[in-house]
Amino acid sequence: MRDRLRRTKWLNENLSPLERYLHSQVGRPWRLVYSEIRRNLAPRNAVQMHILQHLFQFIATDVWLVDGVPWTCDSGRERPVGTGWGRIRLYVCPKSGLLKVPKPRKK
């Protein structure tokens, strides 16, 4: 006999379309990209709210520049954008407000 208490539902998180969309918007003003996302996703249902919660795992909006390198606070630590174990690979430029990809760092 199967134990019924062990069955659980898991939320299938396919966030690849969101990540692809964000990468396709590089170079556009973040305020326009965000308003477009909010126009199409409203937190009226659980799935759309969940996508909005994950949005800022891909983008750093609170960014400062140190010698031209974008830095942010990721997982409680200050580090350059795109480093560490997080998903943050894009940032909003504090000077221009454009969505950008950080330049690869030399090791």
C-alpha positions as CSV (number, residue, x, y, z in Angstrom):
1,M,0.0,0.0,0.0
2,R,1.3,3.4,-1.0
3,D,1.8,6.1,1.7
4,R,-0.5,9.0,0.6
5,L,1.3,11.5,2.9
6,R,4.4,11.5,0.8
7,R,2.7,12.8,-2.3
8,T,3.4,16.5,-2.9
9,K,2.8,19.0,-5.7
10,W,5.8,20.8,-6.9
11,L,5.6,24.1,-8.8
12,N,7.2,23.7,-12.2
13,E,9.4,26.8,-12.7
14,N,10.3,27.2,-16.3
15,L,11.7,30.7,-16.2
16,S,13.7,30.4,-19.4
17,P,11.2,32.4,-21.4
18,L,11.4,35.3,-18.9
19,E,15.2,35.2,-19.0
20,R,15.3,35.1,-22.9
21,Y,12.8,38.0,-23.0
22,L,15.0,40.1,-20.6
23,H,18.2,39.4,-22.7
24,S,16.3,40.4,-25.8
25,Q,15.6,43.8,-24.2
26,V,19.2,44.7,-23.4
27,G,19.9,48.3,-24.5
28,R,16.3,49.5,-23.8
29,P,15.4,51.8,-20.9
30,W,14.5,49.6,-17.9
31,R,11.4,51.7,-17.1
32,L,9.9,50.8,-20.5
33,V,10.8,47.1,-20.2
34,Y,9.3,46.9,-16.7
35,S,6.1,48.8,-17.7
36,E,5.7,46.4,-20.6
37,I,6.1,43.4,-18.3
38,R,3.7,44.8,-15.7
39,R,1.2,45.5,-18.5
40,N,1.2,41.9,-19.5
41,L,1.6,40.3,-16.0
42,A,-0.6,41.5,-13.2
43,P,-0.6,39.8,-9.8
44,R,-4.2,38.6,-10.2
45,N,-3.3,35.0,-10.2
46,A,-0.6,32.9,-8.5
47,V,1.4,32.1,-11.7
48,Q,1.7,35.7,-12.8
49,M,2.6,36.8,-9.3
50,H,5.2,34.1,-9.1
51,I,6.9,35.2,-12.3
52,L,7.0,38.8,-11.0
53,Q,8.6,37.6,-7.8
54,H,11.4,35.9,-9.9
55,L,11.9,38.9,-12.1
56,F,14.4,40.6,-9.8
57,Q,16.5,37.4,-9.5
58,F,17.7,38.1,-13.0
59,I,18.2,41.8,-12.9
60,A,20.1,44.1,-10.5
61,T,18.3,47.4,-10.2
62,D,20.2,48.8,-7.2
63,V,23.6,49.2,-8.8
64,W,26.7,51.4,-8.3
65,L,29.8,51.7,-10.4
66,V,33.3,51.1,-9.0
67,D,35.9,51.9,-11.6
68,G,33.4,51.3,-14.3
69,V,32.3,47.9,-13.0
70,P,28.7,47.5,-11.9
71,W,28.3,46.3,-8.3
72,T,25.2,45.2,-6.4
73,C,24.2,43.6,-3.1
74,D,23.5,40.0,-4.0
75,S,22.5,37.5,-1.3
76,G,23.6,40.0,1.4
77,R,27.0,40.5,0.0
78,E,28.4,43.3,-2.1
79,R,29.9,41.9,-5.4
80,P,30.2,42.7,-9.1
81,V,27.1,42.0,-11.1
82,G,27.3,38.6,-12.8
83,T,29.6,37.0,-10.2
84,G,28.6,34.6,-7.4
85,W,26.0,31.8,-7.5
86,G,23.0,33.9,-8.1
87,R,21.0,34.2,-11.3
88,I,21.6,38.0,-11.6
89,R,23.2,38.5,-15.1
90,L,21.7,41.8,-16.1
91,Y,21.7,45.2,-14.5
92,V,20.2,48.6,-14.8
93,C,22.9,51.2,-15.5
94,P,22.7,53.9,-12.8
95,K,23.8,56.6,-15.2
96,S,21.6,55.9,-18.3
97,G,18.8,53.7,-16.9
98,L,19.4,51.2,-19.7
99,L,19.3,47.4,-19.2
100,K,22.8,46.1,-19.7
101,V,24.9,43.0,-19.6
102,P,28.1,43.3,-17.5
103,K,31.4,43.0,-19.4
104,P,33.2,39.7,-18.7
105,R,35.8,40.0,-15.9
106,K,39.4,39.0,-16.3
107,K,40.6,36.3,-13.9
